[in-house]
Amino acid sequence: MQAQMLLENLSNKTEGLLYFSESEYPLTIEQWGQLNDNDVRVKIAGIHQVAANALTPVNTADFFNAVTRIADPNDTAMVANAQKFAALYQFLQEHFSRIQVFRVEGDTNIPVYIVCHQPDNSCVALITTAIES
């Protein structure tokens, strides 16, 4: 899939999608160009002015399982959101060669990065925030 079409499809998959924690945050999309694993860590750390080892990697399957399981079966909006996250995860697995999830710990506002790699190491980041007090 061409890069522009991939981004358009990704944008459609994330439209209206919210990451639920103690609050609700949307996902934003950024193109990061070609980055290896270390460059990804350095980029995220630089954005937040922390050491690269301050990032907490999260198992990708565990992350997506958690966001699709939290839905209250009686809350149709949460169920729909969880289903959208499941569809997003499937899309990412089908169109990217590797997916990494990082949290920038240290505050009640925790930036969360879902970094998606293409075979040429071009990266797209989905960024949201978790609130944990």
C-alpha positions in Angstrom: 0.0 0.0 0.0 1.4 3.4 -0.9 2.4 5.7 1.9 -0.3 8.3 1.3 -3.1 5.7 1.1 -1.7 4.0 4.2 -1.9 7.3 6.1 -5.4 8.0 4.9 -6.6 4.5 6.0 -4.8 4.9 9.3 -6.5 8.3 9.8 -9.9 6.7 9.1 -9.2 3.9 11.6 -8.3 6.4 14.4 -11.0 9.0 13.7 -13.1 9.3 16.8 -11.1 6.6 18.6 -10.3 7.4 22.3 -7.8 5.9 24.7 -9.5 5.4 28.0 -7.7 5.6 31.3 -8.8 7.9 34.1 -9.6 10.3 31.2 -10.2 10.0 27.5 -7.6 11.0 24.9 -7.7 10.8 21.1 -4.8 9.3 19.0 -2.8 11.6 16.8 -0.7 10.4 13.9 2.8 11.5 13.1 5.2 10.4 10.3 8.7 10.0 11.6 10.6 8.9 8.6 13.2 6.1 8.8 14.2 5.3 12.3 15.8 2.2 13.9 14.8 1.1 17.4 17.4 3.2 19.1 16.5 6.3 17.1 12.8 5.8 18.1 13.7 5.7 21.8 16.0 8.8 21.4 13.2 10.7 19.5 10.6 10.0 22.2 13.0 10.8 25.0 14.0 14.0 23.3 10.4 15.1 22.9 9.8 14.7 26.7 13.4 15.7 27.8 14.0 12.4 29.6 16.7 9.8 29.3 16.0 7.1 26.7 16.0 4.5 29.5 13.1 6.3 31.1 10.8 4.8 28.5 8.8 1.8 29.4 8.2 -0.7 26.6 4.9 -2.4 26.6 4.1 -5.7 25.0 2.1 -4.8 21.9 -0.4 -7.7 22.2 -0.9 -7.0 25.9 -1.5 -3.3 25.2 -4.2 -4.0 22.6 -5.8 -6.8 24.6 -6.1 -4.4 27.6 -7.7 -1.6 25.5 -10.2 -4.0 23.9 -11.1 -5.7 27.2 -11.9 -2.7 29.3 -15.3 -2.1 27.7 -18.3 -2.3 29.9 -20.7 -4.5 28.0 -23.6 -2.3 28.9 -21.9 0.9 27.6 -22.4 0.9 23.8 -19.9 3.8 23.3 -17.1 1.9 25.1 -17.9 -1.3 23.3 -17.8 0.5 19.9 -14.5 2.1 20.9 -13.0 -1.3 21.9 -14.1 -2.7 18.6 -12.4 0.2 16.8 -9.2 -0.5 18.7 -9.4 -4.2 17.7 -9.9 -3.2 14.1 -6.9 -0.7 14.3 -4.7 -3.5 15.8 -5.6 -5.8 12.9 -4.9 -3.1 10.4 -1.5 -2.3 12.0 -0.6 -6.0 11.9 -1.5 -6.3 8.3 0.3 -3.2 7.0 3.3 -2.7 9.2 6.2 -5.1 9.7 6.7 -4.3 13.4 4.8 -2.4 16.2 6.2 -1.1 19.4 4.5 0.5 22.3 6.2 2.9 24.8 5.0 4.8 27.8 6.9 7.8 29.2 6.5 7.3 32.9 7.1 9.8 35.7 3.9 11.8 36.0 0.1 11.3 36.2 0.0 12.3 32.5 1.7 9.4 30.7 2.4 9.9 27.0 1.8 6.6 25.1 3.4 5.9 21.7 2.4 3.2 19.3 5.3 3.2 16.8 4.6 1.3 13.6 7.5 0.3 11.3 7.4 -0.5 7.6 10.0 -2.9 6.1 12.3 0.1 5.1 12.2 1.4 8.8 9.8 4.2 7.9 7.9 4.9 11.1 4.4 6.2 11.8 3.6 7.0 15.5 0.2 7.0 17.0 0.3 9.1 20.1 -2.1 9.4 23.0 -2.0 10.0 26.8 -2.9 7.9 29.8 -4.0 9.5 33.0 -3.0 7.5 36.1 -3.1 9.1 39.6 
